[in-house]
Amino acid sequence: YRLFVNELLKDERFDLEDREKIKKNLQHFEERRAYSFHIAKVLADFSQNLGLSGSFGRQVDFHEAGLLSIFEDEDFGRPENIESILHGFEALEKNFFDFFRKINQETKVFIGEENPIKDFKECTLIVSIYESLEEKGLIGILGPKRMNYLRNISLIKETKNLLENARE
């Protein structure tokens, strides 16, 4: 997987056929208190995996969406994996600032044992930092190692681009 993903990350041309739908979904939702959750939901809906979104300010606003998707994958949805993923979310929420500091603005793909969150060792985590005029945050997709990497990397990059340019 790593060689394949490294080639995908080198390609700066990402074209996502759902670009306009994603843009419409993100623009449609303006209420700041629930915006981070909505970003996670958009990522979950379009990836069919778990969507993650967190923003920083005086406090952390971290959300995940799409938990039901892990039950639908026969490998990913095994009870021991679900328990591990839930522990991983708990660790991520507690150590969000530390995790955030380890990620730069490039899109990163952590496969299996590479994951900085040990409880996600059976998963792939795709994350990126975005910075707009109003906030700085993290977006991500968590899914099985056998995911649609091209689509999900493109989804993260496009969402990041839309978030950074939405209010300029």
Beta strands, then each sheet from edge to edge (+ up, - down):
strand 1: 50-56
strand 2: 61-65
strand 3: 108-111
strand 4: 123-131
strand 5: 136-144
sheet 1: 2+ 1- 5+ 4- 3+
end
